[in-house]
Amino acid sequence: MLSEPAIAVSQEPLLGGPGGTEPGPGAASRAPRSWRSLLRWETALVFCLVATLIYGAGVPHFMSSTNIFYIGINMGEIAIMALPLTLIIMTGEIDLSVASMLGLSSTLLGYLFKHGWPIALAMVVVLIIGAAGGALNGFLVTKMKLPSIAVTIGTLTLYRGIAEIILGTGSVTGFPSSLTKIGVVPIAHTKLSYSIGIFLVLAVVFAVVLHATPVGRSIFAIGLQSEAAHFSGIRVERIKFTLFVLSGLICSFAGILWTLRFATSRFDAGTGLELTVVTIVLFGGVSIFGGRGSILGVVLAVVIVGCIQEALTLKNVAAEVQNIVTGALLLISVIVPNSADGIQRLRARSRGRARRRAQLRPTDLATTTTTER
Amino acid sequence: MAHSYSRRRIGIPIAMAALTFGVAACGSSGSKTTATTAGTGTPGTTASGTSGSIKKGLVVYFIPKDTQNPYEVIADQGGATALKDLGGKVVVSSGTADTAAAQIPSIQAAIQAHADAIVIAGNDPSALCPSLSQAQAAGIKVVSFDSDVTCANHLFINQANTEQIGTSEVDLLAKQINNTGDIAILSAAATATNQNQWIGYMKQQLTKYPNMHLVSTVYGNDDPATSLTVLQGLLSAYPNLAGIISPTTVGISTAAQYLDNHKDLLSHLTLTGLGLPSQMKPYIKDGTVKAFELWNPNDLGYLAGYAAASLASGTASLTTDSKFTAGRLGSYTVLAPAGTTGPSVVLGPPTVFDSSNIDQFNF
């Protein structure tokens, strides 16, 4: 991939950031630079997780098997929605309609179920509508060339509005208990909730696609330089469109899980979750500018955020303080690498020639930028 | 993050060890056996007069809609007082958003902490039921207040009985206008179920006051602008109106503000209804409004706390007509399930707020 050395360059500030020692030139020649620097970010997350667990160990009841189930069930749908969003953000776009799509799907499932549809058929219809909703986002972004942030803020309101029209303020209950048990029991012989189990399986699939297939490399390339990717033969629009459809589909699936977990369908299901999903993705080390990130980072972010919330709740830390703690933590971990990355990009853009030189001598530039910081 | 930096050098092996430990550590899994208090027998079979005393050291989780709701903050304080009286303690836990999802971690925390009871104001009538039934399976008693849930086997603390609200407002106005004159009602939406039920009981109660006549009922839709418009229309149509009952906080505060600016009307017009002390305080202070009503959230929480402790100790049950005592509030009788409401108790008549007590309330 032509643009891969550029990845390495833009990530150098991260390497020099908190926790990282300066990479030796020898190491650079041994492994692909992008892969190594991703490991760096994940390493920081692992340390963050360890710190959380050390804190949690001092909290009564935190180190219990039940707690693993609770963390899983509280994070499950959020984590699932974070996966397609990771890919979308990797391409430099965003989907803010994820939680509204969850709500619309929950509502629709309830509506169809209330009107006597078999639950399995209702689920299929919900998934189709979810994919269609994602396709609308994708169409507006790729064919109408509208900015995804504006489009998906629009559909955020639109999908929630449709949900409210469908069910009003009423709620639908009475789903088959064989299905709603996913909200109260873990997968047999484990302590994992069904939702987090599904997330882990999906995460493996997403990781393989992103990190080990041409499609994944195309996603990196689109995020780094969309036009360059286009000219190098990558079907940028088509990939973006597919990702939005995928996001709609998976969010509606999360909506089904949500409905079953609460054994209730209501139009306001998951209100406000889009921000949690976005912060998890960013905390996982995915660059909001696109082109950088990994599924492993997102998985770690899910675990860390879940553990922190659970530990603070068990310690009965006031909810508003919890918000501050999580907010500050996320903010710091998002601002630090991304601002460094952003500055780096601006510089690189204003010095196109320097950038080309960097591709020839990446190590030199890395040293230079670190000194400047 | 500060932690993560300081722990950085510990290394991945320890990270893995910690993870493994986290997964392998098998603490209590939330199951719990409650000792049944002697003399209560099987729950549900004791009709009334359950004996025994309330256990010491009970832990009751209060889970309000959110931690900032001023009304529920006062209720939680009432609950804390109740448990303190009983030698137990209250833990208040909830989210900052009014959603069922934000309340679930608190229910889980109660299960993990082996709480004896949960007192919850549900953000959703049904979405909390899977979690609450898990709590019940772990031996935790469930009490709801302010906003009921539809789950099985819990006691709802009803803040006020519909009939009492209707009749007491008429009585309160009658006392202020010497049982005489034309009166009107400034309600919320014409379709509001609770408002219409209260108005129904008001009309019934008015038959006991032959010299008071209900001349009109107007609807302000719980919108200050609309309430003001219909109020002005009412006052021009009935210039000699003696009293207005506004059984909605928006209506009564809008009307009070209008009367505050038109004090000449106060010579013949009296306003009362259901209001928030925080909103009505200035109008009570300057005499625009003499008295209004609302249930007392502190008492509500106090009663919920006693109910939770009594259920957890086996001195109360969900059986219709069973009784329990709630400290300073006296004895309560569990009412039969009706409609979507399960077993419940009613706090009692609304509290009347006037210049003598308004300063004690800030919700």
Boltz contact constraints between the chains, C-beta under 6 A:
constraints:
  - contact:
      token1: [A, 19]
      token2: [B, 8]
      max_distance: 6.0
  - contact:
      token1: [A, 46]
      token2: [B, 15]
      max_distance: 6.0
  - contact:
      token1: [A, 47]
      token2: [B, 4]
      max_distance: 6.0
  - contact:
      token1: [A, 47]
      token2: [B, 8]
      max_distance: 6.0
  - contact:
      token1: [A, 48]
      token2: [B, 4]
      max_distance: 6.0
  - contact:
      token1: [A, 50]
      token2: [B, 7]
      max_distance: 6.0
  - contact:
      token1: [A, 50]
      token2: [B, 15]
      max_distance: 6.0
  - contact:
      token1: [A, 50]
      token2: [B, 18]
      max_distance: 6.0
  - contact:
      token1: [A, 51]
      token2: [B, 3]
      max_distance: 6.0
  - contact:
      token1: [A, 51]
      token2: [B, 4]
      max_distance: 6.0
  - contact:
      token1: [A, 51]
      token2: [B, 7]
      max_distance: 6.0
  - contact:
      token1: [A, 53]
      token2: [B, 18]
      max_distance: 6.0
  - contact:
      token1: [A, 53]
      token2: [B, 22]
      max_distance: 6.0
  - contact:
      token1: [A, 61]
      token2: [B, 112]
      max_distance: 6.0
  - contact:
      token1: [A, 63]
      token2: [B, 25]
      max_distance: 6.0
  - contact:
      token1: [A, 63]
      token2: [B, 27]
      max_distance: 6.0
  - contact:
      token1: [A, 64]
      token2: [B, 27]
      max_distance: 6.0
  - contact:
      token1: [A, 64]
      token2: [B, 28]
      max_distance: 6.0
  - contact:
      token1: [A, 65]
      token2: [B, 26]
      max_distance: 6.0
  - contact:
      token1: [A, 65]
      token2: [B, 29]
      max_distance: 6.0
  - contact:
      token1: [A, 66]
      token2: [B, 29]
      max_distance: 6.0
  - contact:
      token1: [A, 66]
      token2: [B, 30]
      max_distance: 6.0
  - contact:
      token1: [A, 70]
      token2: [B, 108]
      max_distance: 6.0
  - contact:
      token1: [A, 171]
      token2: [B, 126]
      max_distance: 6.0
  - contact:
      token1: [A, 173]
      token2: [B, 126]
      max_distance: 6.0
  - contact:
      token1: [A, 183]
      token2: [B, 130]
      max_distance: 6.0
  - contact:
      token1: [A, 184]
      token2: [B, 130]
      max_distance: 6.0
  - contact:
      token1: [A, 184]
      token2: [B, 134]
      max_distance: 6.0
  - contact:
      token1: [A, 262]
      token2: [B, 127]
      max_distance: 6.0
  - contact:
      token1: [A, 263]
      token2: [B, 130]
      max_distance: 6.0
  - contact:
      token1: [A, 264]
      token2: [B, 126]
      max_distance: 6.0
  - contact:
      token1: [A, 264]
      token2: [B, 127]
      max_distance: 6.0
  - contact:
      token1: [A, 313]
      token2: [B, 105]
      max_distance: 6.0
  - contact:
      token1: [A, 313]
      token2: [B, 109]
      max_distance: 6.0
  - contact:
      token1: [A, 314]
      token2: [B, 109]
      max_distance: 6.0
  - contact:
      token1: [A, 316]
      token2: [B, 91]
      max_distance: 6.0
  - contact:
      token1: [A, 316]
      token2: [B, 93]
      max_distance: 6.0
  - contact:
      token1: [A, 319]
      token2: [B, 67]
      max_distance: 6.0
  - contact:
      token1: [A, 319]
      token2: [B, 95]
      max_distance: 6.0
  - contact:
      token1: [A, 319]
      token2: [B, 96]
      max_distance: 6.0
  - contact:
      token1: [A, 320]
      token2: [B, 96]
      max_distance: 6.0
  - contact:
      token1: [A, 323]
      token2: [B, 96]
      max_distance: 6.0
  - contact:
      token1: [A, 329]
      token2: [B, 1]
      max_distance: 6.0
  - contact:
      token1: [A, 332]
      token2: [B, 1]
      max_distance: 6.0
